[in-house]
Amino acid sequence: MDLDGYLAAVDRVALAFAAEAEAVHELIERRGVLPDLLDEMVAFRRSFIDDADRRRLAPFLEFGFFRHDERDTRLASFALTFEVENALGSLRLRRQCEPYRRDHPLFRAAPSLFDRARRPDNELLDLAAVNQVDDSEVFEAPGGHGRLLGWLSPALVHGVRAAHPQAPMYVRLDPYDFSVRRPPRRLDEAAVIPANPKWLAPFSLRKGMKDRGHYVLEDGDPKTDMARVWDYRFRHVRRLECRVERREQDYLTVMVEELPRADDPLMVGRCVHFDTRDPAGTDLAAVVLSHLDLAINVYEGARRQERWDARLADGKVPDASFRTHLFRVEGVPFLRAFDCCRLFFRSAALLDEWLDDLDPGGKVARRPRPSVPWRPDRRQSLLRRRAAAPPEFPRNPAENRGFLAFLRNLRHLQSLVDLTLLVSVLLSAFRNLPACPSLGLSQGRPSDAGEGALRGVTIDAITEPHLDGD
């Protein structure tokens, strides 16, 4: 096997694993699929394990996987695990972005649903054809259930639908995800900032409006701006680019894209586009969107650097390797677009910078930034520090009281989860202590508690040397 053969084999294994329910490391360890090929790949990967690989992969030996092999073979198995995981992630994302076809699992199970796909692109479904289950990412379809793509917040869909039930809306369900029984809900981040559509009242559509922007996220100080640190170090957000054009007296278009690091194995840009036919001078409260689209643009290979070197503010940028729309709504108020941006984009800090520029006079009472000082003893979950729009857009503030009460209870649940995870980590460390007869301790086998942790590890976590000190 040579290097080209190895890379081709990684893609072949990823394709075979895509149909399996087990985690990648489990499939590699038990050789349940393509055993002979996996043996050959591990042996080849072991042949070029270097010191950098050893430093990068050594911490994962503590999880206890591949424990029956010698050290370098275990390191090679971990390296193969992450390389296959990366290829599998790319494969799944490419599949999720395919135009809808009748032979997709979603439409084989619910054939009538295909007739509700939005033509001609076949990327979105009429939202009226499915029912959102408990405001989650699960949608009830004829004969079973489908799911939103993970890039779109179910709170955004629920909020826009609740506030504008008569507006035409379209949503992207995963064409490869369908189950007869209701699947478990995904645990999402929770953050609430009271909706106030009037906060952008001075936004002007007249000549002289700032028509382009390019914002770069810098790392922050964990003691003073944890939200920015979280966006930079863990979400890997780097830039927000925007372009606003009034091409005609009665046509204004806005394009905004949020970009991650250029070296991200899956460079996925989050893109928002909206437009209006209302002419300049129209009272902002009366401006109505012709449509609003949310989409993802995926850049692969050399296209990643090409996109990174270009700027949306300067005009046209390179096309994505592939892309798909996630959500579309028509005929809603112009200001609703900024609520959707808050739920769709990952960095509130960058979004705030852009919106601040749209109000250079500082006459608007802005929403406070969530720059809560980092105090470990306060046990506040990082996931609750994201500045985003509320999961609902209440027309009456009193409507939000029940949801706020729910969130207060959720904080207690989060504290319990944090405590459970801490106990699990301590038990895992205890089991891996070396033998110490004087203390009555004997060598325990490596804990299986790390297995669940590895499921959440991506190649990003181990391939970025510049993050080692974070």
Rosetta blueprint (number, residue, H / E / L):
1 M L
2 D L
3 L H
4 D H
5 G H
6 Y H
7 L H
8 A H
9 A H
10 V H
11 D H
12 R H
13 V H
14 A H
15 L H
16 A H
17 F H
18 A L
19 A L
20 E L
21 A L
22 E L
23 A L
24 V H
25 H H
26 E H
27 L H
28 I H
29 E H
30 R H
31 R L
32 G L
33 V L
34 L L
35 P H
36 D H
37 L H
38 L H
39 D H
40 E H
41 M H
42 V H
43 A H
44 F H
45 R H
46 R H
47 S H
48 F L
49 I L
50 D L
51 D H
52 A H
53 D H
54 R H
55 R H
56 R H
57 L H
58 A H
59 P H
60 F H
61 L H
62 E H
63 F H
64 G L
65 F L
66 F L
67 R L
68 H L
69 D L
70 E L
71 R H
72 D H
73 T H
74 R H
75 L H
76 A H
77 S H
78 F H
79 A H
80 L H
81 T H
82 F H
83 E H
84 V H
85 E H
86 N H
87 A H
88 L H
89 G H
90 S H
91 L H
92 R H
93 L H
94 R H
95 R H
96 Q H
97 C L
98 E L
99 P L
100 Y L
101 R L
102 R L
103 D L
104 H L
105 P H
106 L H
107 F H
108 R H
109 A H
110 A L
111 P H
112 S H
113 L H
114 F H
115 D H
116 R H
117 A E
118 R L
119 R L
120 P L
121 D L
122 N L
123 E L
124 L L
125 L E
126 D E
127 L H
128 A H
129 A H
130 V L
131 N E
132 Q E
133 V L
134 D L
135 D L
136 S L
137 E L
138 V E
139 F E
140 E E
141 A E
142 P L
143 G L
144 G E
145 H E
146 G E
147 R E
148 L E
149 L L
150 G L
151 W L
152 L L
153 S L
154 P H
155 A H
156 L H
157 V H
158 H H
159 G H
160 V H
161 R H
162 A H
163 A H
164 H L
165 P L
166 Q L
167 A L
168 P L
169 M E
170 Y E
171 V E
172 R L
173 L E
174 D E
175 P E
176 Y E
177 D E
178 F E
179 S E
180 V L
181 R L
182 R L
183 P L
184 P L
185 R L
186 R L
187 L L
188 D L
189 E L
190 A L
191 A L
192 V L
193 I L
194 P L
195 A L
196 N L
197 P H
198 K H
199 W H
200 L H
201 A L
202 P L
203 F L
204 S L
205 L L
206 R L
207 K L
208 G L
209 M L
210 K L
211 D L
212 R E
213 G E
214 H E
215 Y E
216 V E
217 L L
218 E L
219 D L
220 G L
221 D L
222 P L
223 K L
224 T L
225 D L
226 M H
227 A H
228 R H
229 V H
230 W H
231 D H
232 Y H
233 R H
234 F H
235 R L
236 H L
237 V E
238 R E
239 R E
240 L E
241 E E
242 C E
243 R E
244 V E
245 E E
246 R E
247 R E
248 E E
249 Q L
250 D L
251 Y E
252 L E
253 T E
254 V E
255 M E
256 V E
257 E E
258 E E
259 L E
260 P E
261 R L
262 A L
263 D L
264 D L
265 P L
266 L L
267 M E
268 V E
269 G E
270 R E
271 C E
272 V E
273 H E
274 F E
275 D E
276 T E
277 R L
278 D L
279 P L
280 A L
281 G L
282 T L
283 D L
284 L H
285 A H
286 A H
287 V L
288 V E
289 L E
290 S E
291 H E
292 L E
293 D E
294 L E
295 A E
296 I E
297 N E
298 V E
299 Y E
300 E L
301 G L
302 A H
303 R H
304 R H
305 Q H
306 E H
307 R H
308 W H
309 D H
310 A L
311 R L
312 L H
313 A H
314 D H
315 G L
316 K L
317 V L
318 P L
319 D L
320 A L
321 S L
322 F E
323 R E
324 T E
325 H E
326 L E
327 F E
328 R E
329 V E
330 E L
331 G L
332 V L
333 P E
334 F L
335 L L
336 R H
337 A H
338 F H
339 D H
340 C H
341 C H
342 R H
343 L H
344 F H
345 F L
346 R L
347 S L
348 A H
349 A H
350 L H
351 L H
352 D H
353 E H
354 W H
355 L H
356 D H
357 D H
358 L L
359 D L
360 P L
361 G L
362 G L
363 K L
364 V L
365 A L
366 R L
367 R L
368 P L
369 R L
370 P L
371 S L
372 V L
373 P L
374 W L
375 R L
376 P H
377 D H
378 R H
379 R L
380 Q L
381 S L
382 L H
383 L H
384 R H
385 R H
386 R L
387 A L
388 A L
389 A L
390 P L
391 P L
392 E L
393 F L
394 P L
395 R L
396 N L
397 P H
398 A H
399 E H
400 N H
401 R H
402 G H
403 F H
404 L H
405 A H
406 F H
407 L H
408 R H
409 N H
410 L H
411 R H
412 H H
413 L H
414 Q H
415 S H
416 L H
417 V H
418 D H
419 L H
420 T H
421 L H
422 L H
423 V H
424 S H
425 V H
426 L H
427 L H
428 S H
429 A H
430 F H
431 R H
432 N L
433 L L
434 P L
435 A L
436 C E
437 P H
438 S H
439 L H
440 G L
441 L E
442 S L
443 Q L
444 G L
445 R L
446 P L
447 S L
448 D L
449 A H
450 G H
451 E H
452 G H
453 A H
454 L H
455 R H
456 G L
457 V L
458 T L
459 I H
460 D H
461 A H
462 I L
463 T L
464 E L
465 P H
466 H H
467 L H
468 D L
469 G L
470 D L
